[in-house]
């Protein structure tokens, strides 16, 4: 069975871009590929066209990166 996640904590690439101060949501995919410690999405459907992350994972990653 997969990880249990509160749906209220799910965020899209657009929301992550805003959280991280990135200019475009496509930059999140770049981060995902570039940084091996970037969190994996908790939802990954349609060959990566639909990805959602747990906001807490992103916030934790952001704190670790400074």
N, C-alpha and C positions, 0 to 999 in steps of 0.2 A: 504494500500500500504506500502511496505517496505521502508527502509532507502535508500536514494540516495547516492551513493558512486562513486567517480572517480576511474575508473579501474586502473589508474596509481598508486593509493595508496593501492592497494590490495597486501598483502604479505602472503606467505605460512609459514608453520611451520619451514621449513628450513631457510627461511630468518629471521624469528623471532629469531630462535636459534642463528644465527649469530649476530643479533642486541643485544641480551642479553648476549652474550658470553657463550652460552651453548654448550656443546660438541656434542649433538645429537638432531635431530629434534623431537624425541619422548619425550624429556624433556618438550617441549611446552605443550603437552597433560597433563603431570604431573602438570605443573604450572596451567593450566586451571582447573584442578580438585582440586588442593591443595589450591589455593588462590581465595577466593570468589570475590575479586575485580579485578581479571584478566579479561580483556575485552572478551566479547562474539564474536565469529566469525561473520562476516557479511554475509558469505556464508557457509552453512553447508549442504552438500549433501551426499548421499549414506551412511546414518547412521554414519556420522562423518568421513568417509574415505576421504572426500574432504572438507577441511576447509580453508577459507581465512579470514584474518583480515584486518581491516583498519590500515595502518601503523601509522596514527596519534593517534589512540587509544592506540597502543602499546607504542609509544613514550611518551604519556601522563602518562600511567601507570608506565613506567620506571622512569620518573621524580618524580612521587609521592613516589615511593618506595626507591628512593635515590640510 
